[in-house]
């Protein structure tokens, strides 16, 4: 009897964990509606589960291939994305500067663009004179951040994954062994990856009305998805008067500036406007 209760407890524990993970999706009413009486399960079924090691949540990453050699010979298009992680001094409004952490000495980092199904071969290099380790967690990979461990100054490492899901995804500095990841990200180590659908974008349908032969009818027009594209990435800076990252200000939500594409008021994708904002004109 005690054994049976032990198995039931294990299943109940997994169920609680599952409900915690899905709490943002299901309401309390819905969760309650999915409940079951584990005591009514056959002992043989519980024993089988126990012999298999119990119930275990399996995430999609378990099925993801990340070996660069295997993926390079898979027949897929391989897109290389080579970036450096390094600290530089960048300008902000008022003729001031701040100590930024960057990918390729720019904020945001360079945009990666691939087609759904492509292999992304990302190589991260940290210069010898960099003061700290850096990483690059690429959300487009749809796998755990643990797969993109941080690397130390003077080192370089290559990571591979298949961009299976179309959309716009963030990438940012990360690493299980990295202390103070908030400083790295909020100081500028972020960017986006765009994964275009393999079959292209759907046409835009605009529906209006028109008069034909004295009757009002629907008038549908379809337009190609081609358009002027804007990339706007928001971030907040938390700085000391000397331009260093201020964790205390971050925890108090006292930001120094809100930046768009790495600069204050950087809404307009115009080189002259951006140069003016940076104080270069």
C-alpha positions, 0 to 999 in steps of 0.5 A, a space after each residue: 500500500 505504501 508503494 502505491 501511495 509513493 507512485 501516486 505521489 510521484 505522478 501528483 508531483 509531475 502534475 503539479 509541475 506541469 500545471 505550474 509550467 502551463 499556468 500562463 495558458 490555463 485558468 484555474 477552472 480549466 486546470 481543475 477540469 483536467 484533474 483525475 484520481 490517480 488512486 483509480 489507476 491500475 497498480 500494474 500501470 503504476 508499476 510500469 511507470 515506476 520501472 521506466 523511471 517515472 514520468 519525465 517532461 521532455 522538451 522539444 530541444 531533446 529532438 534538436 540536432 546541434 552537431 555542426 558536422 552533421 548539420 553541415 552535411 544535411 543538404 540544408 543551406 548553411 548560413 554563417 553568423 560570425 560575431 565578436 563579444 567586446 566592450 566599447 565606449 559608445 555615445 549617448 545624448 548630451 555629448 556623453 558616453 557610456 561603457 557598452 558591451 556589444 556584439 561586433 562593437 555595435 548596439 544592437 548587434 547585427 541582424 541575422 536573416 535566414 530562411 526557415 529550414 536553414 542551418 545557422 552556424 554561429 561563431 562567437 569570438 571573445 578578444 584576448 583583452 576583453 574583461 569578461 566572458 560572453 555568450 549568445 543565447 539565440 532564441 530562434 534555435 528553440 532550444 535551451 540557453 544551456 546549449 549556448 554556454 559562455 566562453 572566456 576571453 581569447 576563445 572562440 566557439 561555434 554553435 549550430 542549429 536549424 531555424 525551424 520556426 519562422 518569425 522574429 527572435 531575440 538573441 542576447 548574451 547569456 551563459 549558465 556560468 556567466 555572472 551578471 547577465 543583466 549587465 551584459 544585456 542591458 549594456 547592449 549585448 542583444 540583437 534580432 534574428 529574422 527567420 523568413 517562412 520557407 514559402 514566403 509571406 502571404 499577400 495582404 488583402 484589403 477589403 472595401 466595398 464598391 458599387 457594381 450594376 447598382 449593387 454594393 459588393 465587396 471589393 477585395 484587392 491583394 497586395 504583395 508583401 514587399 514593403 519598406 521594412 523597419 527594425 526597431 529594438 528597444 532597451 533601457 540604460 541604467 548608468 552611473 554618472 561615469 557611464 557604467 552599468 548601475 544594477 541598483 538603479 535597474 532594480 529600482 526601475 530608475 533608468 537613465 535613458 530609453 533607447 531605440 536601436 541603441 540611441 535615444 529617439 532613434 525611431 527614424 531609420 535615417 542616417 542624418 537624423 541618427 547622426 544628429 541624435 548622436 551629436 555627430 553633426 
